[in-house]
């Protein structure tokens, strides 16, 4: 563009009127910038300095502080793009910090573990890492539930939330009491039920890794073992140790076979 065209174009853009932009939306700066750029396109505004000045004029002081360095000392070129990129990045980081602080104060209350997890996910939004939500969620669960959850490090959050619900149904949260005040039979029952849940969980996780070929191999091995036993009907001890066996379990034809061989 020639100097003459620059002088003719930029002043008209700088003083153009009629651009209608909604108030700045700090929770969703990407959407706000998309709306602003739509207005720029309608008004045929292409000048970098014009777009830069228009945006900084729309920011309240609390958001201007987030990009103070760029406003005071903007780059020589691509001022608008630099302002847009940094404002989105810095506001997103600030929002993530606020969300994490908010999540730190959330408690399970009377909700089921799966309901509490969905509540945390709703508060966090899509930008908070799943591992962070899992850590917060797990730390708010009763100790008996945490113990089982910790034993399933590779399970998905969906599977863990279902498991936590089932554990809570068996052993709902109660005030802390000493072990001596709880009847032994109740503790045994609870331990057995949790052990059964762990067993079922392990079966669920291992089911996908079981292949038909491995099952057929185990089946053939069992068939060969049974065939060998029918062919050589000695007891386990003589089949294993022969003449050195110190025990014998009836029925066993080891001695009878030796006697026939001696004859």
C-alpha atoms as an extended CHARMM CRD file, in Angstrom:
* protein
*
       263  EXT
         1         1  UNK       CA              0.0000000000        0.0000000000        0.0000000000  PROA      1               0.0000000000
         2         2  UNK       CA              1.3390000000        3.4310000000       -0.9470000000  PROA      2               0.0000000000
         3         3  UNK       CA              1.8040000000        6.2640000000        1.5310000000  PROA      3               0.0000000000
         4         4  UNK       CA             -1.0510000000        8.1420000000       -0.1420000000  PROA      4               0.0000000000
         5         5  UNK       CA             -3.4480000000        5.2050000000        0.3480000000  PROA      5               0.0000000000
         6         6  UNK       CA             -2.3330000000        4.8070000000        3.9580000000  PROA      6               0.0000000000
         7         7  UNK       CA             -3.0360000000        8.4760000000        4.7110000000  PROA      7               0.0000000000
         8         8  UNK       CA             -6.3920000000        8.2370000000        2.9770000000  PROA      8               0.0000000000
         9         9  UNK       CA             -7.4840000000        5.0280000000        4.6870000000  PROA      9               0.0000000000
        10        10  UNK       CA             -6.3330000000        5.0760000000        8.3190000000  PROA      10              0.0000000000
        11        11  UNK       CA             -7.9330000000        8.3760000000        9.4110000000  PROA      11              0.0000000000
        12        12  UNK       CA            -11.3120000000        7.2170000000        8.1210000000  PROA      12              0.0000000000
        13        13  UNK       CA            -10.9150000000        3.9880000000       10.1270000000  PROA      13              0.0000000000
        14        14  UNK       CA             -9.7710000000        5.7500000000       13.2570000000  PROA      14              0.0000000000
        15        15  UNK       CA            -12.8750000000        7.9180000000       13.3270000000  PROA      15              0.0000000000
        16        16  UNK       CA            -15.3440000000        5.4220000000       11.9450000000  PROA      16              0.0000000000
        17        17  UNK       CA            -18.5860000000        5.2260000000       13.9440000000  PROA      17              0.0000000000
        18        18  UNK       CA            -21.3770000000        2.7150000000       14.1310000000  PROA      18              0.0000000000
        19        19  UNK       CA            -19.4540000000       -0.3130000000       15.4590000000  PROA      19              0.0000000000
        20        20  UNK       CA            -21.6440000000       -2.0960000000       17.9870000000  PROA      20              0.0000000000
        21        21  UNK       CA            -19.7770000000       -4.4520000000       20.2870000000  PROA      21              0.0000000000
        22        22  UNK       CA            -21.1120000000       -6.1380000000       23.4470000000  PROA      22              0.0000000000
        23        23  UNK       CA            -19.3750000000       -5.4920000000       26.7800000000  PROA      23              0.0000000000
        24        24  UNK       CA            -16.1260000000       -7.3470000000       27.2570000000  PROA      24              0.0000000000
        25        25  UNK       CA            -16.7090000000      -10.9580000000       28.3370000000  PROA      25              0.0000000000
        26        26  UNK       CA            -13.7440000000      -12.0670000000       30.4870000000  PROA      26              0.0000000000
        27        27  UNK       CA            -15.1410000000      -15.5860000000       31.0050000000  PROA      27              0.0000000000
        28        28  UNK       CA            -15.1480000000      -16.2030000000       27.2300000000  PROA      28              0.0000000000
        29        29  UNK       CA            -12.6620000000      -13.8020000000       25.6250000000  PROA      29              0.0000000000
        30        30  UNK       CA            -12.4080000000      -15.9230000000       22.4590000000  PROA      30              0.0000000000
        31        31  UNK       CA            -16.1130000000      -15.4360000000       21.7440000000  PROA      31              0.0000000000
        32        32  UNK       CA            -15.8880000000      -11.7210000000       22.4640000000  PROA      32              0.0000000000
        33        33  UNK       CA            -12.9750000000      -11.2600000000       20.0480000000  PROA      33              0.0000000000
        34        34  UNK       CA            -14.8770000000      -13.2000000000       17.3710000000  PROA      34              0.0000000000
        35        35  UNK       CA            -17.7870000000      -10.7720000000       17.7640000000  PROA      35              0.0000000000
        36        36  UNK       CA            -15.4520000000       -7.7720000000       17.6040000000  PROA      36              0.0000000000
        37        37  UNK       CA            -13.7960000000       -9.0900000000       14.4640000000  PROA      37              0.0000000000
        38        38  UNK       CA            -17.2110000000       -9.5650000000       12.9140000000  PROA      38              0.0000000000
        39        39  UNK       CA            -17.9040000000       -5.8690000000       13.4940000000  PROA      39              0.0000000000
        40        40  UNK       CA            -14.5020000000       -4.9720000000       12.0350000000  PROA      40              0.0000000000
        41        41  UNK       CA            -15.3750000000       -6.9400000000        8.8910000000  PROA      41              0.0000000000
        42        42  UNK       CA            -18.7920000000       -5.2850000000        8.5410000000  PROA      42              0.0000000000
        43        43  UNK       CA            -17.2060000000       -1.8690000000        8.9010000000  PROA      43              0.0000000000
        44        44  UNK       CA            -14.2720000000       -2.7080000000        6.5800000000  PROA      44              0.0000000000
        45        45  UNK       CA            -11.7260000000       -1.9970000000        9.3150000000  PROA      45              0.0000000000
        46        46  UNK       CA             -8.4010000000       -3.6020000000        8.4720000000  PROA      46              0.0000000000
        47        47  UNK       CA             -5.8330000000       -1.3030000000       10.0640000000  PROA      47              0.0000000000
        48        48  UNK       CA             -3.8380000000       -2.9980000000       12.8390000000  PROA      48              0.0000000000
        49        49  UNK       CA             -3.5380000000        0.1640000000       14.9580000000  PROA      49              0.0000000000
        50        50  UNK       CA             -7.2540000000        0.9000000000       14.6370000000  PROA      50              0.0000000000
        51        51  UNK       CA             -8.2540000000       -2.5580000000       15.8680000000  PROA      51              0.0000000000
        52        52  UNK       CA             -5.6820000000       -2.3660000000       18.6690000000  PROA      52              0.0000000000
        53        53  UNK       CA             -6.9350000000        1.0090000000       19.8820000000  PROA      53              0.0000000000
        54        54  UNK       CA            -10.5450000000       -0.0370000000       19.6480000000  PROA      54              0.0000000000
        55        55  UNK       CA             -9.9990000000       -3.1200000000       21.8450000000  PROA      55              0.0000000000
        56        56  UNK       CA             -8.0220000000       -1.3680000000       24.5770000000  PROA      56              0.0000000000
        57        57  UNK       CA            -10.7700000000        1.2640000000       24.6660000000  PROA      57              0.0000000000
        58        58  UNK       CA            -13.3160000000       -1.4660000000       25.5210000000  PROA      58              0.0000000000
        59        59  UNK       CA            -11.3770000000       -2.9810000000       28.4450000000  PROA      59              0.0000000000
        60        60  UNK       CA            -12.1810000000       -2.1170000000       32.0430000000  PROA      60              0.0000000000
        61        61  UNK       CA             -9.2130000000       -1.2320000000       34.2160000000  PROA      61              0.0000000000
        62        62  UNK       CA             -9.0670000000       -4.6540000000       35.9070000000  PROA      62              0.0000000000
        63        63  UNK       CA             -8.6000000000       -6.3630000000       32.5430000000  PROA      63              0.0000000000
        64        64  UNK       CA             -6.3260000000       -3.6760000000       31.1620000000  PROA      64              0.0000000000
        65        65  UNK       CA             -3.9560000000       -4.5030000000       34.0180000000  PROA      65              0.0000000000
        66        66  UNK       CA             -3.6590000000       -8.0450000000       32.6660000000  PROA      66              0.0000000000
        67        67  UNK       CA             -2.0310000000       -6.6930000000       29.4810000000  PROA      67              0.0000000000
        68        68  UNK       CA             -0.4970000000       -3.5240000000       30.8850000000  PROA      68              0.0000000000
        69        69  UNK       CA              2.8950000000       -4.2090000000       29.3230000000  PROA      69              0.0000000000
        70        70  UNK       CA              1.4160000000       -4.5330000000       25.8240000000  PROA      70              0.0000000000
        71        71  UNK       CA             -0.7470000000       -1.4200000000       26.1320000000  PROA      71              0.0000000000
        72        72  UNK       CA              2.1790000000        0.6900000000       27.3280000000  PROA      72              0.0000000000
        73        73  UNK       CA              4.7600000000       -0.7460000000       24.9240000000  PROA      73              0.0000000000
        74        74  UNK       CA              3.0010000000       -2.4140000000       21.9850000000  PROA      74              0.0000000000
        75        75  UNK       CA              5.0470000000       -4.2130000000       19.3320000000  PROA      75              0.0000000000
        76        76  UNK       CA              5.8870000000       -2.3480000000       16.1630000000  PROA      76              0.0000000000
        77        77  UNK       CA              3.7320000000       -4.7060000000       14.0700000000  PROA      77              0.0000000000
        78        78  UNK       CA              0.7250000000       -6.9730000000       14.6620000000  PROA      78              0.0000000000
        79        79  UNK       CA             -0.3140000000       -5.0480000000       17.7480000000  PROA      79              0.0000000000
        80        80  UNK       CA             -3.8820000000       -6.3120000000       17.6550000000  PROA      80              0.0000000000
        81        81  UNK       CA             -2.9230000000       -9.9990000000       17.2770000000  PROA      81              0.0000000000
        82        82  UNK       CA             -0.4250000000       -9.7270000000       20.1390000000  PROA      82              0.0000000000
        83        83  UNK       CA             -3.0100000000       -8.0570000000       22.3800000000  PROA      83              0.0000000000
        84        84  UNK       CA             -5.6510000000      -10.6550000000       21.5250000000  PROA      84              0.0000000000
        85        85  UNK       CA             -3.3540000000      -13.6550000000       22.0820000000  PROA      85              0.0000000000
        86        86  UNK       CA             -1.9520000000      -12.4560000000       25.4010000000  PROA      86              0.0000000000
        87        87  UNK       CA             -5.2780000000      -11.2860000000       26.8010000000  PROA      87              0.0000000000
        88        88  UNK       CA             -6.9100000000      -14.6570000000       26.0980000000  PROA      88              0.0000000000
        89        89  UNK       CA             -3.9620000000      -16.5890000000       27.5380000000  PROA      89              0.0000000000
        90        90  UNK       CA             -3.6140000000      -14.5200000000       30.6960000000  PROA      90              0.0000000000
        91        91  UNK       CA             -7.3200000000      -14.3790000000       31.4610000000  PROA      91              0.0000000000
        92        92  UNK       CA             -7.6210000000      -18.1340000000       30.9250000000  PROA      92              0.0000000000
        93        93  UNK       CA             -4.7590000000      -18.7850000000       33.3420000000  PROA      93              0.0000000000
        94        94  UNK       CA             -6.3120000000      -16.4500000000       35.8880000000  PROA      94              0.0000000000
        95        95  UNK       CA             -9.7010000000      -18.1470000000       35.5370000000  PROA      95              0.0000000000
        96        96  UNK       CA             -8.1710000000      -21.6210000000       35.9600000000  PROA      96              0.0000000000
        97        97  UNK       CA             -6.5640000000      -20.4560000000       39.2000000000  PROA      97              0.0000000000
        98        98  UNK       CA             -9.8910000000      -19.1190000000       40.4860000000  PROA      98              0.0000000000
        99        99  UNK       CA            -11.7140000000      -22.3160000000       39.5310000000  PROA      99              0.0000000000
       100       100  UNK       CA             -9.1460000000      -24.4570000000       41.3330000000  PROA      100             0.0000000000
       101       101  UNK       CA             -9.4910000000      -22.3300000000       44.4450000000  PROA      101             0.0000000000
       102       102  UNK       CA            -13.2580000000      -22.7180000000       44.2140000000  PROA      102             0.0000000000
       103       103  UNK       CA            -13.0080000000      -26.4850000000       43.8310000000  PROA      103             0.0000000000
       104       104  UNK       CA            -10.7630000000      -26.7290000000       46.8820000000  PROA      104             0.0000000000
       105       105  UNK       CA            -13.6830000000      -25.6220000000       49.0880000000  PROA      105             0.0000000000
       106       106  UNK       CA            -16.2730000000      -28.0440000000       47.6930000000  PROA      106             0.0000000000
       107       107  UNK       CA            -17.3880000000      -30.9450000000       49.9130000000  PROA      107             0.0000000000
       108       108  UNK       CA            -19.2580000000      -34.1940000000       49.2510000000  PROA      108             0.0000000000
       109       109  UNK       CA            -22.1230000000      -33.3980000000       51.6150000000  PROA      109             0.0000000000
       110       110  UNK       CA            -25.1540000000      -35.6560000000       51.1480000000  PROA      110             0.0000000000
       111       111  UNK       CA            -24.4520000000      -36.2800000000       47.4650000000  PROA      111             0.0000000000
       112       112  UNK       CA            -23.4980000000      -39.6080000000       45.9640000000  PROA      112             0.0000000000
       113       113  UNK       CA            -19.8620000000      -39.7690000000       44.7770000000  PROA      113             0.0000000000
       114       114  UNK       CA            -20.9260000000      -39.7990000000       41.1190000000  PROA      114             0.0000000000
       115       115  UNK       CA            -23.1170000000      -36.7300000000       41.6460000000  PROA      115             0.0000000000
       116       116  UNK       CA            -20.2860000000      -34.9250000000       43.4030000000  PROA      116             0.0000000000
       117       117  UNK       CA            -17.9140000000      -35.7470000000       40.5370000000  PROA      117             0.0000000000
       118       118  UNK       CA            -20.3410000000      -34.3210000000       37.9630000000  PROA      118             0.0000000000
       119       119  UNK       CA            -20.6940000000      -31.2010000000       40.1140000000  PROA      119             0.0000000000
       120       120  UNK       CA            -16.9200000000      -30.6840000000       40.1870000000  PROA      120             0.0000000000
       121       121  UNK       CA            -16.6630000000      -31.2430000000       36.4370000000  PROA      121             0.0000000000
       122       122  UNK       CA            -19.3960000000      -28.6730000000       35.8490000000  PROA      122             0.0000000000
       123       123  UNK       CA            -17.6110000000      -26.0930000000       38.0000000000  PROA      123             0.0000000000
       124       124  UNK       CA            -14.2480000000      -26.7720000000       36.4070000000  PROA      124             0.0000000000
       125       125  UNK       CA            -15.2630000000      -26.5680000000       32.7790000000  PROA      125             0.0000000000
       126       126  UNK       CA            -13.2570000000      -28.0610000000       29.9140000000  PROA      126             0.0000000000
       127       127  UNK       CA             -9.9260000000      -26.3550000000       30.6590000000  PROA      127             0.0000000000
       128       128  UNK       CA             -9.1260000000      -27.9190000000       34.0420000000  PROA      128             0.0000000000
       129       129  UNK       CA             -7.1150000000      -31.1820000000       33.7360000000  PROA      129             0.0000000000
       130       130  UNK       CA             -8.9690000000      -34.3890000000       34.5610000000  PROA      130             0.0000000000
       131       131  UNK       CA             -6.1920000000      -35.5210000000       36.9150000000  PROA      131             0.0000000000
       132       132  UNK       CA             -6.7140000000      -32.4150000000       39.0440000000  PROA      132             0.0000000000
       133       133  UNK       CA            -10.4770000000      -33.0220000000       39.2610000000  PROA      133             0.0000000000
       134       134  UNK       CA             -9.8310000000      -36.6690000000       40.1550000000  PROA      134             0.0000000000
       135       135  UNK       CA             -7.4660000000      -35.6340000000       42.9620000000  PROA      135             0.0000000000
       136       136  UNK       CA             -9.9710000000      -33.1630000000       44.4340000000  PROA      136             0.0000000000
       137       137  UNK       CA            -12.8590000000      -35.6050000000       44.0830000000  PROA      137             0.0000000000
       138       138  UNK       CA            -11.0040000000      -38.5000000000       45.6850000000  PROA      138             0.0000000000
       139       139  UNK       CA             -9.7420000000      -36.4120000000       48.6010000000  PROA      139             0.0000000000
       140       140  UNK       CA            -13.3410000000      -35.4920000000       49.5210000000  PROA      140             0.0000000000
       141       141  UNK       CA            -14.5940000000      -39.0900000000       49.6410000000  PROA      141             0.0000000000
       142       142  UNK       CA            -14.8210000000      -41.1720000000       52.8520000000  PROA      142             0.0000000000
       143       143  UNK       CA            -11.6110000000      -42.9830000000       53.7750000000  PROA      143             0.0000000000
       144       144  UNK       CA            -13.1180000000      -46.4180000000       53.1050000000  PROA      144             0.0000000000
       145       145  UNK       CA            -13.9350000000      -45.3390000000       49.5430000000  PROA      145             0.0000000000
       146       146  UNK       CA            -10.5430000000      -43.6980000000       49.0110000000  PROA      146             0.0000000000
       147       147  UNK       CA             -8.7990000000      -46.9520000000       49.8890000000  PROA      147             0.0000000000
       148       148  UNK       CA            -10.5780000000      -48.8950000000       47.1660000000  PROA      148             0.0000000000
       149       149  UNK       CA            -10.2350000000      -46.0910000000       44.5970000000  PROA      149             0.0000000000
       150       150  UNK       CA             -6.4790000000      -45.9080000000       45.2260000000  PROA      150             0.0000000000
       151       151  UNK       CA             -6.1820000000      -49.5880000000       44.3080000000  PROA      151             0.0000000000
       152       152  UNK       CA             -7.5140000000      -48.8720000000       40.7930000000  PROA      152             0.0000000000
       153       153  UNK       CA             -4.9760000000      -46.4020000000       39.3190000000  PROA      153             0.0000000000
       154       154  UNK       CA             -5.7550000000      -47.1950000000       35.6750000000  PROA      154             0.0000000000
       155       155  UNK       CA             -9.5670000000      -47.1660000000       35.8250000000  PROA      155             0.0000000000
       156       156  UNK       CA            -11.4890000000      -44.3290000000       34.1920000000  PROA      156             0.0000000000
       157       157  UNK       CA            -13.3500000000      -41.7240000000       36.2240000000  PROA      157             0.0000000000
       158       158  UNK       CA            -16.6540000000      -43.1760000000       35.0310000000  PROA      158             0.0000000000
       159       159  UNK       CA            -15.8140000000      -46.6350000000       36.3690000000  PROA      159             0.0000000000
       160       160  UNK       CA            -14.4090000000      -45.2000000000       39.6100000000  PROA      160             0.0000000000
       161       161  UNK       CA            -17.5180000000      -43.1060000000       40.2510000000  PROA      161             0.0000000000
       162       162  UNK       CA            -19.7450000000      -46.1670000000       39.8210000000  PROA      162             0.0000000000
       163       163  UNK       CA            -17.5050000000      -48.1730000000       42.1600000000  PROA      163             0.0000000000
       164       164  UNK       CA            -17.5610000000      -45.3570000000       44.7430000000  PROA      164             0.0000000000
       165       165  UNK       CA            -21.3710000000      -45.2980000000       44.6600000000  PROA      165             0.0000000000
       166       166  UNK       CA            -21.5170000000      -49.0270000000       45.3190000000  PROA      166             0.0000000000
       167       167  UNK       CA            -19.0730000000      -48.8200000000       48.2090000000  PROA      167             0.0000000000
       168       168  UNK       CA            -21.0060000000      -45.9450000000       49.7630000000  PROA      168             0.0000000000
       169       169  UNK       CA            -24.2150000000      -47.9870000000       49.5100000000  PROA      169             0.0000000000
       170       170  UNK       CA            -22.5490000000      -50.7990000000       51.4580000000  PROA      170             0.0000000000
       171       171  UNK       CA            -20.7030000000      -48.6410000000       54.0050000000  PROA      171             0.0000000000
       172       172  UNK       CA            -22.2610000000      -45.1520000000       54.1300000000  PROA      172             0.0000000000
       173       173  UNK       CA            -20.1870000000      -42.4100000000       55.7120000000  PROA      173             0.0000000000
       174       174  UNK       CA            -20.5220000000      -42.2760000000       59.5070000000  PROA      174             0.0000000000
       175       175  UNK       CA            -18.8620000000      -40.1780000000       62.2120000000  PROA      175             0.0000000000
       176       176  UNK       CA            -15.3820000000      -41.3350000000       63.1560000000  PROA      176             0.0000000000
       177       177  UNK       CA            -15.4720000000      -43.9850000000       65.9030000000  PROA      177             0.0000000000
       178       178  UNK       CA            -12.8240000000      -46.2070000000       67.3710000000  PROA      178             0.0000000000
       179       179  UNK       CA            -12.4810000000      -49.7280000000       66.0270000000  PROA      179             0.0000000000
       180       180  UNK       CA            -13.0880000000      -51.1150000000       69.5230000000  PROA      180             0.0000000000
       181       181  UNK       CA            -16.6020000000      -49.6470000000       69.5590000000  PROA      181             0.0000000000
       182       182  UNK       CA            -17.6350000000      -51.4550000000       66.3680000000  PROA      182             0.0000000000
       183       183  UNK       CA            -18.7160000000      -55.0880000000       66.7330000000  PROA      183             0.0000000000
       184       184  UNK       CA            -16.2310000000      -57.5140000000       65.2320000000  PROA      184             0.0000000000
       185       185  UNK       CA            -18.8830000000      -59.1400000000       63.0620000000  PROA      185             0.0000000000
       186       186  UNK       CA            -19.7540000000      -55.7680000000       61.4920000000  PROA      186             0.0000000000
       187       187  UNK       CA            -16.1190000000      -55.0770000000       60.6750000000  PROA      187             0.0000000000
       188       188  UNK       CA            -15.7280000000      -58.5430000000       59.1990000000  PROA      188             0.0000000000
       189       189  UNK       CA            -18.8570000000      -58.1250000000       57.0950000000  PROA      189             0.0000000000
       190       190  UNK       CA            -17.7230000000      -54.7580000000       55.7940000000  PROA      190             0.0000000000
       191       191  UNK       CA            -14.2510000000      -56.0840000000       55.0060000000  PROA      191             0.0000000000
       192       192  UNK       CA            -15.7110000000      -59.0560000000       53.1390000000  PROA      192             0.0000000000
       193       193  UNK       CA            -18.0430000000      -56.8540000000       51.1220000000  PROA      193             0.0000000000
       194       194  UNK       CA            -15.2290000000      -54.4700000000       50.1630000000  PROA      194             0.0000000000
       195       195  UNK       CA            -13.0430000000      -57.4350000000       49.2230000000  PROA      195             0.0000000000
       196       196  UNK       CA            -15.8460000000      -58.7380000000       47.0070000000  PROA      196             0.0000000000
       197       197  UNK       CA            -16.1430000000      -55.3450000000       45.3210000000  PROA      197             0.0000000000
       198       198  UNK       CA            -12.4150000000      -55.3310000000       44.6800000000  PROA      198             0.0000000000
       199       199  UNK       CA            -12.6590000000      -58.8040000000       43.1890000000  PROA      199             0.0000000000
       200       200  UNK       CA            -15.4930000000      -57.7600000000       40.8970000000  PROA      200             0.0000000000
       201       201  UNK       CA            -13.5920000000      -54.6400000000       39.8830000000  PROA      201             0.0000000000
       202       202  UNK       CA            -10.5200000000      -56.6810000000       39.0160000000  PROA      202             0.0000000000
       203       203  UNK       CA            -12.6400000000      -59.0340000000       36.9260000000  PROA      203             0.0000000000
       204       204  UNK       CA            -14.1430000000      -56.0620000000       35.0990000000  PROA      204             0.0000000000
       205       205  UNK       CA            -10.7340000000      -54.5610000000       34.3090000000  PROA      205             0.0000000000
       206       206  UNK       CA             -9.1540000000      -57.8900000000       33.3260000000  PROA      206             0.0000000000
       207       207  UNK       CA            -12.0390000000      -59.0540000000       31.1470000000  PROA      207             0.0000000000
       208       208  UNK       CA            -10.9040000000      -57.0340000000       28.1670000000  PROA      208             0.0000000000
       209       209  UNK       CA             -7.3910000000      -58.4630000000       28.3110000000  PROA      209             0.0000000000
       210       210  UNK       CA             -8.5220000000      -62.0740000000       28.1620000000  PROA      210             0.0000000000
       211       211  UNK       CA             -8.2030000000      -63.5270000000       24.6870000000  PROA      211             0.0000000000
       212       212  UNK       CA            -10.0360000000      -66.6230000000       23.3290000000  PROA      212             0.0000000000
       213       213  UNK       CA             -6.6840000000      -68.2130000000       22.3880000000  PROA      213             0.0000000000
       214       214  UNK       CA             -5.4830000000      -68.0980000000       26.0010000000  PROA      214             0.0000000000
       215       215  UNK       CA             -8.7430000000      -69.6450000000       27.2030000000  PROA      215             0.0000000000
       216       216  UNK       CA             -8.4290000000      -72.4520000000       24.6410000000  PROA      216             0.0000000000
       217       217  UNK       CA             -4.8370000000      -73.0550000000       25.7490000000  PROA      217             0.0000000000
       218       218  UNK       CA             -5.8980000000      -73.4110000000       29.3720000000  PROA      218             0.0000000000
       219       219  UNK       CA             -8.7300000000      -75.7470000000       28.3290000000  PROA      219             0.0000000000
       220       220  UNK       CA             -6.3500000000      -78.0110000000       26.3540000000  PROA      220             0.0000000000
       221       221  UNK       CA             -3.8940000000      -78.0750000000       29.2670000000  PROA      221             0.0000000000
       222       222  UNK       CA             -6.6340000000      -79.1660000000       31.6450000000  PROA      222             0.0000000000
       223       223  UNK       CA             -7.7590000000      -81.8840000000       29.2350000000  PROA      223             0.0000000000
       224       224  UNK       CA             -4.2040000000      -83.2620000000       28.9310000000  PROA      224             0.0000000000
       225       225  UNK       CA             -3.8220000000      -83.2520000000       32.7150000000  PROA      225             0.0000000000
       226       226  UNK       CA             -7.0540000000      -85.2080000000       33.2140000000  PROA      226             0.0000000000
       227       227  UNK       CA             -6.0400000000      -87.6510000000       30.4690000000  PROA      227             0.0000000000
       228       228  UNK       CA             -2.6710000000      -88.2670000000       32.1400000000  PROA      228             0.0000000000
       229       229  UNK       CA             -4.3780000000      -88.9390000000       35.4560000000  PROA      229             0.0000000000
       230       230  UNK       CA             -6.7110000000      -91.5000000000       33.8980000000  PROA      230             0.0000000000
       231       231  UNK       CA             -3.7730000000      -93.1650000000       32.1620000000  PROA      231             0.0000000000
       232       232  UNK       CA             -1.5390000000      -93.2400000000       35.2320000000  PROA      232             0.0000000000
       233       233  UNK       CA             -3.9350000000      -93.5650000000       38.2000000000  PROA      233             0.0000000000
       234       234  UNK       CA             -1.3830000000      -92.9660000000       40.9240000000  PROA      234             0.0000000000
       235       235  UNK       CA             -2.0180000000      -90.5460000000       43.7540000000  PROA      235             0.0000000000
       236       236  UNK       CA             -0.5020000000      -87.0820000000       43.5600000000  PROA      236             0.0000000000
       237       237  UNK       CA              2.4330000000      -87.9190000000       45.8270000000  PROA      237             0.0000000000
       238       238  UNK       CA              3.5810000000      -90.9910000000       43.8490000000  PROA      238             0.0000000000
       239       239  UNK       CA              2.9170000000      -89.2830000000       40.5470000000  PROA      239             0.0000000000
       240       240  UNK       CA              5.1390000000      -86.4200000000       41.7270000000  PROA      240             0.0000000000
       241       241  UNK       CA              7.8960000000      -88.1520000000       43.7120000000  PROA      241             0.0000000000
       242       242  UNK       CA              7.7120000000      -91.8280000000       42.6850000000  PROA      242             0.0000000000
       243       243  UNK       CA              9.5250000000      -94.1700000000       45.0800000000  PROA      243             0.0000000000
       244       244  UNK       CA             10.6380000000      -91.2170000000       47.2100000000  PROA      244             0.0000000000
       245       245  UNK       CA              7.0540000000      -90.3210000000       48.1400000000  PROA      245             0.0000000000
       246       246  UNK       CA              6.5100000000      -90.3390000000       51.8980000000  PROA      246             0.0000000000
       247       247  UNK       CA              2.7290000000      -90.2820000000       51.7280000000  PROA      247             0.0000000000
       248       248  UNK       CA              0.0670000000      -92.0450000000       49.6930000000  PROA      248             0.0000000000
       249       249  UNK       CA             -3.5760000000      -91.1870000000       49.1350000000  PROA      249             0.0000000000
       250       250  UNK       CA             -6.0320000000      -93.8790000000       48.1200000000  PROA      250             0.0000000000
       251       251  UNK       CA             -6.9380000000      -94.9220000000       45.5250000000  PROA      251             0.0000000000
       252       252  UNK       CA             -3.3930000000      -95.3650000000       44.2230000000  PROA      252             0.0000000000
       253       253  UNK       CA             -2.0380000000      -98.1990000000       42.0820000000  PROA      253             0.0000000000
       254       254  UNK       CA              1.6380000000      -97.3620000000       42.5320000000  PROA      254             0.0000000000
       255       255  UNK       CA              2.4150000000     -100.2530000000       44.8860000000  PROA      255             0.0000000000
       256       256  UNK       CA              0.3150000000     -102.6600000000       42.8820000000  PROA      256             0.0000000000
       257       257  UNK       CA              2.1710000000     -101.7300000000       39.7350000000  PROA      257             0.0000000000
       258       258  UNK       CA              5.5610000000     -102.2010000000       41.4080000000  PROA      258             0.0000000000
       259       259  UNK       CA              4.5040000000     -105.5540000000       42.8100000000  PROA      259             0.0000000000
       260       260  UNK       CA              3.4880000000     -106.7550000000       39.3500000000  PROA      260             0.0000000000
       261       261  UNK       CA              6.7760000000     -105.5170000000       37.9380000000  PROA      261             0.0000000000
       262       262  UNK       CA              8.6750000000     -107.4130000000       40.6360000000  PROA      262             0.0000000000
       263       263  UNK       CA              6.8810000000     -110.5930000000       39.8870000000  PROA      263             0.0000000000
